[in-house]
């Protein structure tokens, strides 16, 4: 009766050691590739920057409140 209530435990496989962490040092080629990618992103971003007329606080220029109307005043 003991085997019905206590199934046999399967032995677990041995634990593998953790792989060594990747090196944090970047080669010169990797640094050049990252710099080129950053320059390309900046170049793509530059085109839209001229169309944005407001800053994070809203319109920064003074509003024109007095102007001539078509009726001559």
PQR file of N, CA, C, O and H, with PARSE charges and radii, in Angstrom:
ATOM      1  N   UNK A   1       0.802  -1.189   0.000 -0.4000 1.5000
ATOM      2  CA  UNK A   1       0.000   0.000   0.000 -0.0000 2.0000
ATOM      3  C   UNK A   1       0.850   1.260   0.000  0.5500 1.7000
ATOM      4  O   UNK A   1       0.373   2.305  -0.444 -0.5500 1.4000
ATOM      5  N   UNK A   2       2.039   1.209   0.460 -0.4000 1.5000
ATOM      6  CA  UNK A   2       2.884   2.379   0.525 -0.0000 2.0000
ATOM      7  C   UNK A   2       3.246   2.917  -0.851  0.5500 1.7000
ATOM      8  O   UNK A   2       3.467   4.119  -0.998 -0.5500 1.4000
ATOM      9  H   UNK A   2       2.426   0.360   0.820  0.4000 1.0000
ATOM     10  N   UNK A   3       3.313   2.055  -1.862 -0.4000 1.5000
ATOM     11  CA  UNK A   3       3.711   2.528  -3.182 -0.0000 2.0000
ATOM     12  C   UNK A   3       2.599   3.300  -3.877  0.5500 1.7000
ATOM     13  O   UNK A   3       2.885   4.068  -4.796 -0.5500 1.4000
ATOM     14  H   UNK A   3       3.134   1.078  -1.742  0.4000 1.0000
ATOM     15  N   UNK A   4       1.374   3.133  -3.487 -0.4000 1.5000
ATOM     16  CA  UNK A   4       0.266   3.867  -4.095 -0.0000 2.0000
ATOM     17  C   UNK A   4       0.293   5.320  -3.618  0.5500 1.7000
ATOM     18  O   UNK A   4       0.056   6.231  -4.411 -0.5500 1.4000
ATOM     19  H   UNK A   4       1.142   2.509  -2.741  0.4000 1.0000
ATOM     20  N   UNK A   5       0.567   5.540  -2.373 -0.4000 1.5000
ATOM     21  CA  UNK A   5       0.535   6.873  -1.803 -0.0000 2.0000
ATOM     22  C   UNK A   5       1.876   7.599  -1.890  0.5500 1.7000
ATOM     23  O   UNK A   5       1.913   8.822  -1.748 -0.5500 1.4000
ATOM     24  H   UNK A   5       0.759   4.800  -1.729  0.4000 1.0000
ATOM     25  N   UNK A   6       2.956   6.897  -2.114 -0.4000 1.5000
ATOM     26  CA  UNK A   6       4.283   7.500  -2.225 -0.0000 2.0000
ATOM     27  C   UNK A   6       4.914   7.027  -3.535  0.5500 1.7000
ATOM     28  O   UNK A   6       5.570   5.985  -3.565 -0.5500 1.4000
ATOM     29  H   UNK A   6       2.926   5.904  -2.229  0.4000 1.0000
ATOM     30  N   UNK A   7       4.719   7.791  -4.623 -0.4000 1.5000
ATOM     31  CA  UNK A   7       5.316   7.368  -5.890 -0.0000 2.0000
ATOM     32  C   UNK A   7       6.838   7.500  -5.820  0.5500 1.7000
ATOM     33  O   UNK A   7       7.373   8.285  -5.038 -0.5500 1.4000
ATOM     34  H   UNK A   7       4.187   8.637  -4.598  0.4000 1.0000
ATOM     35  N   UNK A   8       7.508   6.728  -6.641 -0.4000 1.5000
ATOM     36  CA  UNK A   8       8.967   6.773  -6.665 -0.0000 2.0000
ATOM     37  C   UNK A   8       9.422   8.099  -7.261  0.5500 1.7000
ATOM     38  O   UNK A   8       8.880   8.562  -8.265 -0.5500 1.4000
ATOM     39  H   UNK A   8       7.073   6.090  -7.277  0.4000 1.0000
ATOM     40  N   UNK A   9      10.402   8.688  -6.644 -0.4000 1.5000
ATOM     41  CA  UNK A   9      10.947   9.959  -7.112 -0.0000 2.0000
ATOM     42  C   UNK A   9      11.985   9.687  -8.193  0.5500 1.7000
ATOM     43  O   UNK A   9      12.865   8.842  -8.031 -0.5500 1.4000
ATOM     44  H   UNK A   9      10.843   8.312  -5.829  0.4000 1.0000
ATOM     45  N   UNK A  10      11.867  10.417  -9.297 -0.4000 1.5000
ATOM     46  CA  UNK A  10      12.834  10.297 -10.379 -0.0000 2.0000
ATOM     47  C   UNK A  10      14.037  11.157 -10.006  0.5500 1.7000
ATOM     48  O   UNK A  10      13.861  12.304  -9.597 -0.5500 1.4000
ATOM     49  H   UNK A  10      11.152  11.104  -9.429  0.4000 1.0000
ATOM     50  N   UNK A  11      15.254  10.632 -10.137 -0.4000 1.5000
ATOM     51  CA  UNK A  11      16.427  11.444  -9.784 -0.0000 2.0000
ATOM     52  C   UNK A  11      16.548  12.651 -10.734  0.5500 1.7000
ATOM     53  O   UNK A  11      16.374  12.518 -11.945 -0.5500 1.4000
ATOM     54  H   UNK A  11      15.397   9.700 -10.469  0.4000 1.0000
ATOM     55  N   UNK A  12      16.844  13.803 -10.171 -0.4000 1.5000
ATOM     56  CA  UNK A  12      16.981  15.018 -10.957 -0.0000 2.0000
ATOM     57  C   UNK A  12      18.327  15.039 -11.681  0.5500 1.7000
ATOM     58  O   UNK A  12      19.316  14.515 -11.169 -0.5500 1.4000
ATOM     59  H   UNK A  12      16.985  13.911  -9.187  0.4000 1.0000
ATOM     60  N   UNK A  13      18.365  15.642 -12.865 -0.4000 1.5000
ATOM     61  CA  UNK A  13      19.650  15.736 -13.560 -0.0000 2.0000
ATOM     62  C   UNK A  13      20.580  16.676 -12.800  0.5500 1.7000
ATOM     63  O   UNK A  13      20.111  17.557 -12.079 -0.5500 1.4000
ATOM     64  H   UNK A  13      17.561  16.068 -13.280  0.4000 1.0000
ATOM     65  N   UNK A  14      21.888  16.503 -12.951 -0.4000 1.5000
ATOM     66  CA  UNK A  14      22.828  17.377 -12.233 -0.0000 2.0000
ATOM     67  C   UNK A  14      22.693  18.823 -12.724  0.5500 1.7000
ATOM     68  O   UNK A  14      22.374  19.076 -13.886 -0.5500 1.4000
ATOM     69  H   UNK A  14      22.269  15.788 -13.537  0.4000 1.0000
ATOM     70  N   UNK A  15      22.941  19.748 -11.821 -0.4000 1.5000
ATOM     71  CA  UNK A  15      22.824  21.173 -12.121 -0.0000 2.0000
ATOM     72  C   UNK A  15      24.051  21.613 -12.916  0.5500 1.7000
ATOM     73  O   UNK A  15      25.189  21.333 -12.540 -0.5500 1.4000
ATOM     74  H   UNK A  15      23.199  19.543 -10.877  0.4000 1.0000
ATOM     75  N   UNK A  16      23.786  22.323 -14.050 -0.4000 1.5000
ATOM     76  CA  UNK A  16      24.875  22.832 -14.879 -0.0000 2.0000
ATOM     77  C   UNK A  16      25.370  24.158 -14.301  0.5500 1.7000
ATOM     78  O   UNK A  16      24.564  24.961 -13.834 -0.5500 1.4000
ATOM     79  H   UNK A  16      22.862  22.550 -14.356  0.4000 1.0000
ATOM     80  N   UNK A  17      26.665  24.395 -14.325 -0.4000 1.5000
ATOM     81  CA  UNK A  17      27.163  25.687 -13.829 -0.0000 2.0000
ATOM     82  C   UNK A  17      26.704  26.808 -14.768  0.5500 1.7000
ATOM     83  O   UNK A  17      26.508  26.590 -15.964 -0.5500 1.4000
ATOM     84  H   UNK A  17      27.320  23.743 -14.705  0.4000 1.0000
ATOM     85  N   UNK A  18      26.538  28.002 -14.208 -0.4000 1.5000
ATOM     86  CA  UNK A  18      26.097  29.161 -14.992 -0.0000 2.0000
ATOM     87  C   UNK A  18      27.186  29.550 -15.979  0.5500 1.7000
ATOM     88  O   UNK A  18      28.371  29.487 -15.653 -0.5500 1.4000
ATOM     89  H   UNK A  18      26.697  28.178 -13.237  0.4000 1.0000
ATOM     90  N   UNK A  19      26.790  29.957 -17.196 -0.4000 1.5000
ATOM     91  CA  UNK A  19      27.812  30.383 -18.166 -0.0000 2.0000
ATOM     92  C   UNK A  19      28.460  31.680 -17.708  0.5500 1.7000
ATOM     93  O   UNK A  19      27.832  32.453 -16.986 -0.5500 1.4000
ATOM     94  H   UNK A  19      25.827  30.009 -17.461  0.4000 1.0000
ATOM     95  N   UNK A  20      29.677  31.934 -18.102 -0.4000 1.5000
ATOM     96  CA  UNK A  20      30.345  33.176 -17.688 -0.0000 2.0000
ATOM     97  C   UNK A  20      29.628  34.373 -18.304  0.5500 1.7000
ATOM     98  O   UNK A  20      29.141  34.285 -19.431 -0.5500 1.4000
ATOM     99  H   UNK A  20      30.187  31.305 -18.690  0.4000 1.0000
ATOM    100  N   UNK A  21      29.558  35.488 -17.585 -0.4000 1.5000
ATOM    101  CA  UNK A  21      28.878  36.672 -18.131 -0.0000 2.0000
ATOM    102  C   UNK A  21      29.645  37.218 -19.333  0.5500 1.7000
ATOM    103  O   UNK A  21      30.865  37.076 -19.407 -0.5500 1.4000
ATOM    104  H   UNK A  21      29.955  35.560 -16.669  0.4000 1.0000
ATOM    105  N   UNK A  22      28.937  37.840 -20.272 -0.4000 1.5000
ATOM    106  CA  UNK A  22      29.641  38.409 -21.426 -0.0000 2.0000
ATOM    107  C   UNK A  22      30.524  39.569 -20.989  0.5500 1.7000
ATOM    108  O   UNK A  22      30.241  40.253 -20.005 -0.5500 1.4000
ATOM    109  H   UNK A  22      27.945  37.955 -20.212  0.4000 1.0000
ATOM    110  N   UNK A  23      31.578  39.770 -21.726 -0.4000 1.5000
ATOM    111  CA  UNK A  23      32.504  40.836 -21.349 -0.0000 2.0000
ATOM    112  C   UNK A  23      31.865  42.188 -21.632  0.5500 1.7000
ATOM    113  O   UNK A  23      31.154  42.355 -22.623 -0.5500 1.4000
ATOM    114  H   UNK A  23      31.808  39.215 -22.525  0.4000 1.0000
ATOM    115  N   UNK A  24      32.124  43.142 -20.762 -0.4000 1.5000
ATOM    116  CA  UNK A  24      31.557  44.481 -20.914 -0.0000 2.0000
ATOM    117  C   UNK A  24      32.433  45.349 -21.818  0.5500 1.7000
ATOM    118  O   UNK A  24      32.060  46.477 -22.142 -0.5500 1.4000
ATOM    119  H   UNK A  24      32.702  43.006 -19.957  0.4000 1.0000
ATOM    120  N   UNK A  25      33.572  44.842 -22.220 -0.4000 1.5000
ATOM    121  CA  UNK A  25      34.468  45.589 -23.100 -0.0000 2.0000
ATOM    122  C   UNK A  25      33.950  45.517 -24.535  0.5500 1.7000
ATOM    123  O   UNK A  25      33.601  44.441 -25.019 -0.5500 1.4000
ATOM    124  H   UNK A  25      33.875  43.926 -21.957  0.4000 1.0000
ATOM    125  N   UNK A  26      33.901  46.654 -25.208 -0.4000 1.5000
ATOM    126  CA  UNK A  26      33.488  46.706 -26.601 -0.0000 2.0000
ATOM    127  C   UNK A  26      34.721  46.896 -27.472  0.5500 1.7000
ATOM    128  O   UNK A  26      35.628  47.659 -27.139 -0.5500 1.4000
ATOM    129  H   UNK A  26      34.185  47.528 -24.815  0.4000 1.0000
ATOM    130  N   UNK A  27      34.734  46.186 -28.592 -0.4000 1.5000
ATOM    131  CA  UNK A  27      35.853  46.351 -29.507 -0.0000 2.0000
ATOM    132  C   UNK A  27      35.680  47.670 -30.261  0.5500 1.7000
ATOM    133  O   UNK A  27      34.609  48.275 -30.229 -0.5500 1.4000
ATOM    134  H   UNK A  27      33.998  45.566 -28.863  0.4000 1.0000
ATOM    135  N   UNK A  28      36.722  48.100 -30.926 -0.4000 1.5000
ATOM    136  CA  UNK A  28      36.669  49.356 -31.672 -0.0000 2.0000
ATOM    137  C   UNK A  28      35.640  49.263 -32.796  0.5500 1.7000
ATOM    138  O   UNK A  28      34.969  50.250 -33.099 -0.5500 1.4000
ATOM    139  H   UNK A  28      37.592  47.608 -30.952  0.4000 1.0000
ATOM    140  N   UNK A  29      35.509  48.090 -33.419 -0.4000 1.5000
ATOM    141  CA  UNK A  29      34.533  47.912 -34.497 -0.0000 2.0000
ATOM    142  C   UNK A  29      33.106  48.074 -33.976  0.5500 1.7000
ATOM    143  O   UNK A  29      32.266  48.685 -34.636 -0.5500 1.4000
ATOM    144  H   UNK A  29      36.055  47.289 -33.173  0.4000 1.0000
ATOM    145  N   UNK A  30      32.836  47.527 -32.796 -0.4000 1.5000
ATOM    146  CA  UNK A  30      31.508  47.653 -32.204 -0.0000 2.0000
ATOM    147  C   UNK A  30      31.226  49.106 -31.832  0.5500 1.7000
ATOM    148  O   UNK A  30      30.110  49.588 -32.023 -0.5500 1.4000
ATOM    149  H   UNK A  30      33.519  47.031 -32.259  0.4000 1.0000
ATOM    150  N   UNK A  31      32.228  49.804 -31.303 -0.4000 1.5000
ATOM    151  CA  UNK A  31      32.061  51.214 -30.959 -0.0000 2.0000
ATOM    152  C   UNK A  31      31.770  52.037 -32.210  0.5500 1.7000
ATOM    153  O   UNK A  31      30.919  52.926 -32.180 -0.5500 1.4000
ATOM    154  H   UNK A  31      33.135  49.412 -31.148  0.4000 1.0000
ATOM    155  N   UNK A  32      32.475  51.746 -33.321 -0.4000 1.5000
ATOM    156  CA  UNK A  32      32.236  52.468 -34.566 -0.0000 2.0000
ATOM    157  C   UNK A  32      30.832  52.198 -35.095  0.5500 1.7000
ATOM    158  O   UNK A  32      30.178  53.111 -35.600 -0.5500 1.4000
ATOM    159  H   UNK A  32      33.166  51.024 -33.345  0.4000 1.0000
ATOM    160  N   UNK A  33      30.356  50.949 -34.986 -0.4000 1.5000
ATOM    161  CA  UNK A  33      29.014  50.603 -35.458 -0.0000 2.0000
ATOM    162  C   UNK A  33      27.955  51.327 -34.633  0.5500 1.7000
ATOM    163  O   UNK A  33      26.969  51.815 -35.185 -0.5500 1.4000
ATOM    164  H   UNK A  33      30.887  50.208 -34.576  0.4000 1.0000
ATOM    165  N   UNK A  34      28.147  51.402 -33.336 -0.4000 1.5000
ATOM    166  CA  UNK A  34      27.196  52.094 -32.464 -0.0000 2.0000
ATOM    167  C   UNK A  34      27.181  53.588 -32.786  0.5500 1.7000
ATOM    168  O   UNK A  34      26.115  54.203 -32.832 -0.5500 1.4000
ATOM    169  H   UNK A  34      28.948  51.006 -32.888  0.4000 1.0000
ATOM    170  N   UNK A  35      28.351  54.170 -33.008 -0.4000 1.5000
ATOM    171  CA  UNK A  35      28.437  55.598 -33.331 -0.0000 2.0000
ATOM    172  C   UNK A  35      27.763  55.887 -34.673  0.5500 1.7000
ATOM    173  O   UNK A  35      27.068  56.895 -34.806 -0.5500 1.4000
ATOM    174  H   UNK A  35      29.216  53.671 -32.971  0.4000 1.0000
ATOM    175  N   UNK A  36      27.957  55.016 -35.669 -0.4000 1.5000
ATOM    176  CA  UNK A  36      27.325  55.220 -36.973 -0.0000 2.0000
ATOM    177  C   UNK A  36      25.811  55.122 -36.856  0.5500 1.7000
ATOM    178  O   UNK A  36      25.086  55.895 -37.482 -0.5500 1.4000
ATOM    179  H   UNK A  36      28.521  54.197 -35.561  0.4000 1.0000
ATOM    180  N   UNK A  37      25.337  54.181 -36.062 -0.4000 1.5000
ATOM    181  CA  UNK A  37      23.891  54.043 -35.863 -0.0000 2.0000
ATOM    182  C   UNK A  37      23.318  55.270 -35.166  0.5500 1.7000
ATOM    183  O   UNK A  37      22.225  55.718 -35.511 -0.5500 1.4000
ATOM    184  H   UNK A  37      25.926  53.553 -35.553  0.4000 1.0000
ATOM    185  N   UNK A  38      24.034  55.816 -34.197 -0.4000 1.5000
ATOM    186  CA  UNK A  38      23.585  57.007 -33.487 -0.0000 2.0000
ATOM    187  C   UNK A  38      23.533  58.210 -34.433  0.5500 1.7000
ATOM    188  O   UNK A  38      22.589  58.998 -34.378 -0.5500 1.4000
ATOM    189  H   UNK A  38      24.923  55.452 -33.917  0.4000 1.0000
ATOM    190  N   UNK A  39      24.542  58.355 -35.302 -0.4000 1.5000
ATOM    191  CA  UNK A  39      24.541  59.453 -36.266 -0.0000 2.0000
ATOM    192  C   UNK A  39      23.367  59.334 -37.229  0.5500 1.7000
ATOM    193  O   UNK A  39      22.752  60.339 -37.588 -0.5500 1.4000
ATOM    194  H   UNK A  39      25.309  57.715 -35.347  0.4000 1.0000
ATOM    195  N   UNK A  40      23.052  58.107 -37.652 -0.4000 1.5000
ATOM    196  CA  UNK A  40      21.918  57.900 -38.557 -0.0000 2.0000
ATOM    197  C   UNK A  40      20.614  58.264 -37.863  0.5500 1.7000
ATOM    198  O   UNK A  40      19.737  58.865 -38.484 -0.5500 1.4000
ATOM    199  H   UNK A  40      23.551  57.291 -37.360  0.4000 1.0000
ATOM    200  N   UNK A  41      20.466  57.917 -36.601 -0.4000 1.5000
ATOM    201  CA  UNK A  41      19.253  58.268 -35.858 -0.0000 2.0000
ATOM    202  C   UNK A  41      19.133  59.783 -35.725  0.5500 1.7000
ATOM    203  O   UNK A  41      18.040  60.329 -35.880 -0.5500 1.4000
ATOM    204  H   UNK A  41      21.178  57.428 -36.096  0.4000 1.0000
ATOM    205  N   UNK A  42      20.236  60.470 -35.442 -0.4000 1.5000
ATOM    206  CA  UNK A  42      20.212  61.926 -35.319 -0.0000 2.0000
ATOM    207  C   UNK A  42      19.848  62.572 -36.651  0.5500 1.7000
ATOM    208  O   UNK A  42      19.117  63.562 -36.680 -0.5500 1.4000
ATOM    209  H   UNK A  42      21.124  60.027 -35.316  0.4000 1.0000
ATOM    210  N   UNK A  43      20.350  62.021 -37.753 -0.4000 1.5000
ATOM    211  CA  UNK A  43      20.065  62.566 -39.070 -0.0000 2.0000
ATOM    212  C   UNK A  43      18.581  62.414 -39.412  0.5500 1.7000
ATOM    213  O   UNK A  43      17.985  63.322 -39.991 -0.5500 1.4000
ATOM    214  H   UNK A  43      20.944  61.216 -37.729  0.4000 1.0000
ATOM    215  N   UNK A  44      17.982  61.273 -39.057 -0.4000 1.5000
ATOM    216  CA  UNK A  44      16.559  61.063 -39.305 -0.0000 2.0000
ATOM    217  C   UNK A  44      15.705  61.983 -38.436  0.5500 1.7000
ATOM    218  O   UNK A  44      14.651  62.445 -38.874 -0.5500 1.4000
ATOM    219  H   UNK A  44      18.467  60.536 -38.587  0.4000 1.0000
ATOM    220  N   UNK A  45      16.143  62.250 -37.229 -0.4000 1.5000
ATOM    221  CA  UNK A  45      15.401  63.075 -36.293 -0.0000 2.0000
ATOM    222  C   UNK A  45      15.457  64.554 -36.679  0.5500 1.7000
ATOM    223  O   UNK A  45      14.530  65.304 -36.376 -0.5500 1.4000
ATOM    224  H   UNK A  45      16.999  61.875 -36.873  0.4000 1.0000
ATOM    225  N   UNK A  46      16.525  64.977 -37.340 -0.4000 1.5000
ATOM    226  CA  UNK A  46      16.728  66.381 -37.662 -0.0000 2.0000
ATOM    227  C   UNK A  46      15.628  66.910 -38.582  0.5500 1.7000
ATOM    228  O   UNK A  46      15.256  68.077 -38.461 -0.5500 1.4000
ATOM    229  H   UNK A  46      17.279  64.368 -37.586  0.4000 1.0000
ATOM    230  N   UNK A  47      15.100  66.106 -39.488 -0.4000 1.5000
ATOM    231  CA  UNK A  47      14.107  66.548 -40.442 -0.0000 2.0000
ATOM    232  C   UNK A  47      12.810  66.994 -39.788  0.5500 1.7000
ATOM    233  O   UNK A  47      12.185  67.938 -40.270 -0.5500 1.4000
ATOM    234  H   UNK A  47      15.402  65.158 -39.587  0.4000 1.0000
ATOM    235  N   UNK A  48      12.394  66.368 -38.738 -0.4000 1.5000
ATOM    236  CA  UNK A  48      11.138  66.712 -38.076 -0.0000 2.0000
ATOM    237  C   UNK A  48      11.290  67.841 -37.068  0.5500 1.7000
ATOM    238  O   UNK A  48      10.297  68.453 -36.675 -0.5500 1.4000
ATOM    239  H   UNK A  48      12.902  65.600 -38.346  0.4000 1.0000
ATOM    240  N   UNK A  49      12.490  68.120 -36.654 -0.4000 1.5000
ATOM    241  CA  UNK A  49      12.711  69.108 -35.604 -0.0000 2.0000
ATOM    242  C   UNK A  49      12.290  70.505 -36.046  0.5500 1.7000
ATOM    243  O   UNK A  49      11.828  71.296 -35.223 -0.5500 1.4000
ATOM    244  H   UNK A  49      13.296  67.623 -36.974  0.4000 1.0000
ATOM    245  N   UNK A  50      12.442  70.820 -37.328 -0.4000 1.5000
ATOM    246  CA  UNK A  50      12.094  72.162 -37.791 -0.0000 2.0000
ATOM    247  C   UNK A  50      10.590  72.377 -37.850  0.5500 1.7000
ATOM    248  O   UNK A  50      10.147  73.524 -37.921 -0.5500 1.4000
ATOM    249  H   UNK A  50      12.817  70.177 -37.996  0.4000 1.0000
ATOM    250  N   UNK A  51       9.790  71.322 -37.824 -0.4000 1.5000
ATOM    251  CA  UNK A  51       8.342  71.480 -37.904 -0.0000 2.0000
ATOM    252  C   UNK A  51       7.696  71.681 -36.541  0.5500 1.7000
ATOM    253  O   UNK A  51       6.528  72.065 -36.470 -0.5500 1.4000
ATOM    254  H   UNK A  51      10.149  70.390 -37.766  0.4000 1.0000
ATOM    255  N   UNK A  52       8.411  71.437 -35.481 -0.4000 1.5000
ATOM    256  CA  UNK A  52       7.859  71.593 -34.141 -0.0000 2.0000
ATOM    257  C   UNK A  52       8.040  73.049 -33.717  0.5500 1.7000
ATOM    258  O   UNK A  52       9.167  73.530 -33.603 -0.5500 1.4000
ATOM    259  H   UNK A  52       9.359  71.125 -35.539  0.4000 1.0000
ATOM    260  N   UNK A  53       6.936  73.742 -33.487 -0.4000 1.5000
ATOM    261  CA  UNK A  53       6.993  75.172 -33.193 -0.0000 2.0000
ATOM    262  C   UNK A  53       6.801  75.486 -31.716  0.5500 1.7000
ATOM    263  O   UNK A  53       6.895  76.648 -31.320 -0.5500 1.4000
ATOM    264  H   UNK A  53       6.021  73.351 -33.580  0.4000 1.0000
ATOM    265  N   UNK A  54       6.537  74.492 -30.904 -0.4000 1.5000
ATOM    266  CA  UNK A  54       6.332  74.747 -29.486 -0.0000 2.0000
ATOM    267  C   UNK A  54       7.375  73.986 -28.677  0.5500 1.7000
ATOM    268  O   UNK A  54       7.999  73.039 -29.155 -0.5500 1.4000
ATOM    269  H   UNK A  54       6.460  73.548 -31.225  0.4000 1.0000
ATOM    270  N   UNK A  55       7.539  74.429 -27.451 -0.4000 1.5000
ATOM    271  CA  UNK A  55       8.444  73.765 -26.534 -0.0000 2.0000
ATOM    272  C   UNK A  55       7.642  72.955 -25.537  0.5500 1.7000
ATOM    273  O   UNK A  55       6.426  72.834 -25.685 -0.5500 1.4000
ATOM    274  H   UNK A  55       7.033  75.198 -27.063  0.4000 1.0000
ATOM    275  N   UNK A  56       8.282  72.403 -24.537 -0.4000 1.5000
ATOM    276  CA  UNK A  56       7.555  71.614 -23.551 -0.0000 2.0000
ATOM    277  C   UNK A  56       6.587  72.449 -22.711  0.5500 1.7000
ATOM    278  O   UNK A  56       5.681  71.900 -22.085 -0.5500 1.4000
ATOM    279  H   UNK A  56       9.270  72.502 -24.418  0.4000 1.0000
ATOM    280  N   UNK A  57       6.773  73.768 -22.693 -0.4000 1.5000
ATOM    281  CA  UNK A  57       5.894  74.638 -21.924 -0.0000 2.0000
ATOM    282  C   UNK A  57       4.853  75.323 -22.799  0.5500 1.7000
ATOM    283  O   UNK A  57       4.126  76.188 -22.312 -0.5500 1.4000
ATOM    284  H   UNK A  57       7.510  74.214 -23.202  0.4000 1.0000
ATOM    285  N   UNK A  58       4.759  74.966 -24.063 -0.4000 1.5000
ATOM    286  CA  UNK A  58       3.787  75.567 -24.970 -0.0000 2.0000
ATOM    287  C   UNK A  58       4.463  76.537 -25.920  0.5500 1.7000
ATOM    288  O   UNK A  58       5.677  76.482 -26.115 -0.5500 1.4000
ATOM    289  H   UNK A  58       5.349  74.262 -24.459  0.4000 1.0000
ATOM    290  N   UNK A  59       3.680  77.423 -26.509 -0.4000 1.5000
ATOM    291  CA  UNK A  59       4.207  78.404 -27.449 -0.0000 2.0000
ATOM    292  C   UNK A  59       5.097  79.383 -26.697  0.5500 1.7000
ATOM    293  O   UNK A  59       4.712  79.915 -25.656 -0.5500 1.4000
ATOM    294  H   UNK A  59       2.693  77.468 -26.351  0.4000 1.0000
ATOM    295  N   UNK A  60       6.276  79.613 -27.228 -0.4000 1.5000
ATOM    296  CA  UNK A  60       7.246  80.468 -26.536 -0.0000 2.0000
ATOM    297  C   UNK A  60       7.284  81.892 -27.084  0.5500 1.7000
ATOM    298  O   UNK A  60       7.940  82.748 -26.491 -0.5500 1.4000
ATOM    299  H   UNK A  60       6.588  79.181 -28.074  0.4000 1.0000
ATOM    300  N   UNK A  61       6.607  82.174 -28.194 -0.4000 1.5000
ATOM    301  CA  UNK A  61       6.631  83.500 -28.792 -0.0000 2.0000
ATOM    302  C   UNK A  61       5.452  84.318 -28.296  0.5500 1.7000
ATOM    303  O   UNK A  61       4.443  83.780 -27.839 -0.5500 1.4000
ATOM    304  H   UNK A  61       6.074  81.479 -28.676  0.4000 1.0000
ATOM    305  N   UNK A  62       5.604  85.633 -28.397 -0.4000 1.5000
ATOM    306  CA  UNK A  62       4.519  86.527 -28.028 -0.0000 2.0000
ATOM    307  C   UNK A  62       3.436  86.465 -29.093  0.5500 1.7000
ATOM    308  O   UNK A  62       3.729  86.372 -30.285 -0.5500 1.4000
ATOM    309  H   UNK A  62       6.423  86.070 -28.768  0.4000 1.0000
ATOM    310  N   UNK A  63       2.199  86.515 -28.660 -0.4000 1.5000
ATOM    311  CA  UNK A  63       1.079  86.472 -29.588 -0.0000 2.0000
ATOM    312  C   UNK A  63       0.849  87.857 -30.176  0.5500 1.7000
ATOM    313  O   UNK A  63       1.009  88.861 -29.483 -0.5500 1.4000
ATOM    314  H   UNK A  63       1.961  86.590 -27.691  0.4000 1.0000
ATOM    315  N   UNK A  64       0.473  87.916 -31.457 -0.4000 1.5000
ATOM    316  CA  UNK A  64       0.143  89.188 -32.090 -0.0000 2.0000
ATOM    317  C   UNK A  64      -1.311  89.517 -31.757  0.5500 1.7000
ATOM    318  O   UNK A  64      -2.238  88.886 -32.265 -0.5500 1.4000
ATOM    319  H   UNK A  64       0.343  87.100 -32.021  0.4000 1.0000
ATOM    320  N   UNK A  65      -1.490  90.520 -30.894 -0.4000 1.5000
ATOM    321  CA  UNK A  65      -2.851  90.846 -30.463 -0.0000 2.0000
ATOM    322  C   UNK A  65      -3.409  92.041 -31.227  0.5500 1.7000
ATOM    323  O   UNK A  65      -4.628  92.186 -31.310 -0.5500 1.4000
ATOM    324  H   UNK A  65      -0.737  91.032 -30.482  0.4000 1.0000
ATOM    325  N   UNK A  66      -2.568  92.895 -31.783 -0.4000 1.5000
ATOM    326  CA  UNK A  66      -3.037  94.052 -32.526 -0.0000 2.0000
ATOM    327  C   UNK A  66      -2.597  93.918 -33.968  0.5500 1.7000
ATOM    328  O   UNK A  66      -1.407  93.806 -34.264 -0.5500 1.4000
ATOM    329  H   UNK A  66      -1.577  92.777 -31.716  0.4000 1.0000
ATOM    330  N   UNK A  67      -3.572  93.930 -34.860 -0.4000 1.5000
ATOM    331  CA  UNK A  67      -3.261  93.890 -36.281 -0.0000 2.0000
ATOM    332  C   UNK A  67      -4.363  94.608 -37.031  0.5500 1.7000
ATOM    333  O   UNK A  67      -5.479  94.743 -36.530 -0.5500 1.4000
ATOM    334  H   UNK A  67      -4.538  94.020 -34.620  0.4000 1.0000
ATOM    335  N   UNK A  68      -4.053  95.066 -38.225 -0.4000 1.5000
ATOM    336  CA  UNK A  68      -5.037  95.762 -39.028 -0.0000 2.0000
ATOM    337  C   UNK A  68      -6.086  94.777 -39.520  0.5500 1.7000
ATOM    338  O   UNK A  68      -5.782  93.618 -39.802 -0.5500 1.4000
ATOM    339  H   UNK A  68      -3.146  94.956 -38.632  0.4000 1.0000
ATOM    340  N   UNK A  69      -7.302  95.240 -39.619 -0.4000 1.5000
ATOM    341  CA  UNK A  69      -8.358  94.408 -40.145 -0.0000 2.0000
ATOM    342  C   UNK A  69      -8.665  94.816 -41.575  0.5500 1.7000
ATOM    343  O   UNK A  69      -8.127  95.806 -42.070 -0.5500 1.4000
ATOM    344  H   UNK A  69      -7.549  96.181 -39.390  0.4000 1.0000
ATOM    345  N   UNK A  70      -9.492  94.090 -42.215 -0.4000 1.5000
ATOM    346  CA  UNK A  70      -9.852  94.392 -43.592 -0.0000 2.0000
ATOM    347  C   UNK A  70     -10.739  95.630 -43.683  0.5500 1.7000
ATOM    348  O   UNK A  70     -10.866  96.203 -44.765 -0.5500 1.4000
ATOM    349  H   UNK A  70      -9.930  93.286 -41.813  0.4000 1.0000
ATOM    350  N   UNK A  71     -11.354  96.058 -42.590 -0.4000 1.5000
ATOM    351  CA  UNK A  71     -12.237  97.201 -42.603 -0.0000 2.0000
ATOM    352  C   UNK A  71     -11.503  98.523 -42.428  0.5500 1.7000
ATOM    353  O   UNK A  71     -12.133  99.581 -42.449 -0.5500 1.4000
ATOM    354  H   UNK A  71     -11.251  95.593 -41.711  0.4000 1.0000
ATOM    355  N   UNK A  72     -10.213  98.486 -42.261 -0.4000 1.5000
ATOM    356  CA  UNK A  72      -9.419  99.703 -42.262 -0.0000 2.0000
ATOM    357  C   UNK A  72      -9.137 100.333 -40.926  0.5500 1.7000
ATOM    358  O   UNK A  72      -8.646 101.462 -40.899 -0.5500 1.4000
ATOM    359  H   UNK A  72      -9.701  97.627 -42.245  0.4000 1.0000
ATOM    360  N   UNK A  73      -9.409  99.690 -39.824 -0.4000 1.5000
ATOM    361  CA  UNK A  73      -9.132 100.330 -38.545 -0.0000 2.0000
ATOM    362  C   UNK A  73      -7.784  99.977 -38.007  0.5500 1.7000
ATOM    363  O   UNK A  73      -7.407 100.443 -36.932 -0.5500 1.4000
ATOM    364  H   UNK A  73      -9.808  98.773 -39.846  0.4000 1.0000
TER
END
